Amino acid sequence: MDLVNLLKQAKDVQSRMKAMQDHVGTIEAEGIAGAGLVHVTLNGKSELRKVSIDPSLLKSDNRQMVEDLIVAAHADAKARVERLVAEEMQKVARDMGLPPGLGSGG
């Protein structure tokens, strides 16, 4: 393989990775806690996009429980978004002809 082909392939990989990073920002996952009383939504970069708290929780004087449910919902969403991103990375790796596991980040 000559240097020109290697450079072309490197540029192709770079453009695919940029597209993947852009796509990851559009992935969203919702985490739920407290039997559906608290919902949080994260994007593929683990940025918090939305928090929804059932009004019944806000009427009570149980701030600690609400805080704990938000943390639990965030952990749930983070696990889901990490799984979705890993699946997308595996697809990209397969499309690029990389061996299994190479695109999974680990």
C-alpha positions in Angstrom: 0.0 0.0 0.0 1.4 3.4 -0.9 1.6 6.6 1.1 -1.2 8.3 -0.9 -3.6 5.5 -0.1 -2.7 5.5 3.6 -3.3 9.2 3.8 -6.6 8.9 2.0 -7.7 6.2 4.4 -6.6 8.3 7.4 -8.6 11.2 6.1 -11.6 8.9 5.6 -11.3 7.6 9.2 -11.0 11.2 10.5 -14.1 12.3 8.6 -16.1 9.3 9.8 -15.1 9.9 13.4 -16.1 13.6 13.1 -19.5 12.5 11.8 -19.8 10.0 14.6 -19.1 12.7 17.2 -21.7 14.9 15.6 -24.2 12.0 15.7 -23.4 11.2 19.4 -24.6 14.7 20.3 -28.0 13.9 18.8 -28.5 10.6 20.8 -30.7 11.0 23.8 -31.6 8.6 26.6 -34.1 9.0 29.4 -33.5 7.7 32.9 -36.3 7.0 35.3 -36.5 6.7 39.1 -39.1 6.4 41.8 -41.5 4.3 39.8 -41.7 7.0 37.1 -41.8 10.1 39.5 -38.5 11.5 38.2 -37.2 11.5 34.6 -34.0 12.9 33.3 -32.8 13.1 29.7 -29.1 13.1 28.7 -27.6 13.5 25.3 -24.9 11.2 23.9 -22.2 13.4 25.5 -23.8 12.9 28.9 -25.1 16.5 29.0 -28.3 16.9 31.0 -31.0 18.1 28.7 -34.2 17.8 30.7 -35.5 17.0 34.2 -39.1 16.2 35.0 -40.4 15.8 38.5 -43.9 14.6 39.3 -45.8 17.4 41.1 -46.8 15.1 43.9 -43.1 15.0 45.0 -43.0 18.8 45.2 -46.0 19.0 47.5 -44.3 17.0 50.2 -41.6 18.1 52.5 -39.2 15.5 51.3 -36.4 17.3 49.6 -33.8 14.6 50.3 -35.9 11.9 48.6 -36.4 14.2 45.5 -32.6 14.8 45.3 -31.9 11.1 45.6 -34.4 10.3 42.9 -32.8 12.8 40.6 -29.4 11.2 41.2 -30.8 7.7 40.5 -32.6 8.9 37.3 -29.4 10.5 36.1 -27.4 7.3 36.7 -30.0 5.3 34.8 -29.9 7.7 31.9 -26.1 7.7 31.9 -26.0 3.9 31.7 -28.5 4.0 28.9 -26.7 6.7 26.9 -23.3 4.9 27.3 -24.8 1.7 26.0 -26.3 3.6 23.0 -23.0 5.3 22.2 -21.1 2.0 22.5 -23.6 0.4 20.0 -23.1 3.3 17.6 -19.3 3.1 17.9 -19.4 -0.6 17.2 -21.5 0.1 14.0 -18.9 2.6 12.8 -16.0 0.2 13.6 -17.8 -2.6 11.6 -18.4 -0.2 8.7 -14.7 0.7 8.7 -13.7 -3.0 8.8 -12.1 -2.8 12.2 -11.9 -6.0 14.3 -14.7 -6.6 16.9 -14.1 -4.7 20.1 -11.8 -2.0 18.6 -14.6 0.6 18.3 -16.1 -0.1 21.6 -13.9 2.3 23.5 -12.2 -0.4 25.6 
